[in-house]
Amino acid sequence: MRRPAWWLRIFGAVVAALLLLPTLIIVPMSFSAGRTLHFPPEEWSTRWYDNLLSSDMWTEAASTSLRVGLLTALTATLLGTAAALALDRSRFRGQALARIVILSPTIIPLVIIAIAMYSVFVRWQIAGSVTGLVVAHTVLALPFVVINVGAALRTVDRELELAAANLGAHPWRVFRTVTLPAIAPGILTGALFAFITSWDEVVVAALLTSPDVRTLPVVMWSQVRTEVDPTIAAAASLLTLLTLILFAVTAVLLRQEFGRPKEHRA
């Protein structure tokens, strides 16, 4: 594979720095010994991380975010994989419309989605619950799973599936032994994106949470409006660190998958 030109690599590095540096400034601020956000810190301390980990409000919010994120990743991965298979492996009336509906959360403003979900979830009596958050975040995460799994499906050699079917394998066995191993990186990538979507989301969660069920971004947003101290910077640093780790894992998986010769992907 031909490498990009040197100027393109430099341009990409500059863009990445401009995107990441403003976010990473929060990290040294979280180690400030003072009671206010200040960059660079005059004195260094880990007191705000101790405060973060010892506070019931912050730990419960992090636990809720983790639980909602994992459930969202599981649900969106199962539904998204099935939807990608239906869209890629079959032809039916209204297929284009179904694809548009599934991908629409990436286009429609989140505020509109949040208001619509709130009005519906209140009637269903799931607003302010973990179930409501999982359903809402699954809708937002579903397009990322469908896109990644669909891209992986297009790299699978259909002749291998047809050969297995001609040898008498049941469709489920063909999927389990031939298709699934080939698209596993795409499924895992979609699951990681689904988790990140739920983990970082605040607009929809702000309307669907309750005093007893609040995610970490919602608590951070409420604290910014009422009381600002470096605990928020510590929480933001941990939030950013986990997101960067997951993005790095996703990048490695994509590089391994699409860096292989096409005939070796199935």
Secondary structure by P-SEA (a helix, b strand, c coil): cccccaaaaaaaaaaaaaaccccaaaaaaaaccccccccccccccaaaaaaaaacaaaaaaaaaaaaaaaaaaaaaaaaaaaaaaaaccccccaaaaaaaaaaccccccaaaaaaaaaaaaaaacccccaaaaaaaaaaaaaaaaaaaaaaaaaaccaaaaaaaaaacccaaaaaaccccccaaaaaaaaaaaaaaaaaaccaaaaaccccccccaaaaaaaaaaccccaaaaaaaaaaaaaaaaaaaaaaaaaaaaaaccccccc
